[in-house]
Amino acid sequence: MPEKQLMKGNEALAEAAIRAGLKGYFGYPITPQSELLEYLSRHLIDRGGEFIQAESEVAAINMVYGAAGCGKRVMTSTSSPGYSLMQEAISYIACGELPCLLVNVVRGGPGLGTIQPSQGDYFQAVKGGGHGDYRLIVLAPNSVQEMADFVFKGFDLADQYRNPVLILADGALGQMMEPVTFPDYNPEDNLVDHSDWATQGKPASRGPNVITTLHLEADKMEAVNLKLQEKYRTIMANEVMIESIQTEDADLVLVAYGLTSRIAHKAVELARNDGLKVGLLRPKTLFPFPSQHLAVLADQVTSMMVVEMSAGQMVEDVRLAVNGKVPVYFQGRMGGVIPQPDELLKRIHQVYSSSSTQVNS
Amino acid sequence: MKHEIVIAGFGGQGVLSMGMTLAYAGMLENKEVSWMPSYGPEMRGGTANCTVIISDQPVSSPILNSFDIAVVLNQPSFDKFQPMVKPHGYLLYEQDQIFNADCRQDIHAIGISATKEAHALNNKRAMNMIMLGALLGTNAIVDIPSVINALKKVLPERHHHLLPLNKQALKKGQGIIHQVAEV
């Protein structure tokens, strides 16, 4: 069995990236993500990759754009304000269908905000962020182990679909330490041949590979869009990942991702001790979103409650999925404040006792 | 069995490393562990704290608002975390740092002269290991040999000559609690 190590989430993610065959990292330091960049600055070059600290997030993401065009495994990582700076190039990368890994270790906003954890970047992560109709595959780890696991998964999905993959974490997941084991993963066994499109040097046997996101004629641009949408539908059909905790007999199901899913899990334990039938559904993928799972669950439960470190962002997607079948309550904290297990428990008791009154808050 | 612990004090007192050592020792005993630090403005010149959970079961929330044991090394931490100790839980405090130790009656509050004891060992930085020893004196969460093995991992090699001192400090802290128990 591989050895367990006690690591910070940021460090585990960085180590996993090296083990996944990372060939190029381009980034700019920002709290609470900096350990990730620091770890790679110490180790990546000795282990077969290139590390560049760019002059800004804008430069870093454009380096990713160029390097991803070579078909190699490349990535960047940042935190909220830095991620906002990257949006233009992410739209280009999505349009160019370039596989790469993006990491946003989210902190409280808006603005320069705080370095404390937040989930206020959900809309930006799953609804676009940059211009145009594009989607990222968005993975939401909730433990240090998943901070590592989702890197391997993320690179594989990026290669498979030629699509940028975003790991949406938060400051607490980046800073906390838990045991982690790294899977037996040989990048050579998992690399996809990108020579049919990547700009890796033109052999005499074929014409040039061209990566462009400029299609001035509307019908050609629509064709690009139709192809992208077809790909997104395939991703929605095949790549949803969830975790269900005690939903089988639940009257009330909490829905939470990332760090808040851990706190919600604790609240479920406390509520079960009080004799309440409460469960938890955790999306591990935010795009594709587990709308079908939620729709099915809505036929079984009396109500749902979404918990986020935001003003209420994922709750919109839950309400769309549930489509009015049951009330969907919301409990959130903002600006870097982490909801506590007892405040969730209190709200669970309120919702549980009033769920027949159909109050929607 | 599950132990939910908070360790708090000023930055520089070894609060975060005490928690990390404890978590590492738990992992070496094949337990489920988590270590959640404060990393905000509070650790940049103010109070620092970390939550450590050591359990036989997977850890749900790494963030807690009630604790089985609080180890507090300054007055603000004493005031902040005293109300969060579960009934019959433990509040271990560094008594030379706490000028007002008025405390709830439904918890075990134990003052420890860890700073003085550390001076007696000729290394004031051993204070946190004395407190950790005291913590392990109240609850045998992990064995001292596991803590020493954890220190071998946590400490850079150039500090490994301090391992015997750390072991002494751990035993000292543990001994203080055992004496209290006998009185």
Interface residues (C-beta under 8 A of the other chain):
Chain A: K4 L6 T31 P32 T114 I115 Q116 G171 A172 Q175 M176 M177 E178 P179 L259 R262 I263 H265 K266 A267 V268 E269 G336 I338 Q340 P341 D342
Chain B: M20 A23 Y24 M27 E32 V33 S34 W35 M36 P37 Y39 G40 V59 S60 S61 P62 I63 L64 N65 S66 K153
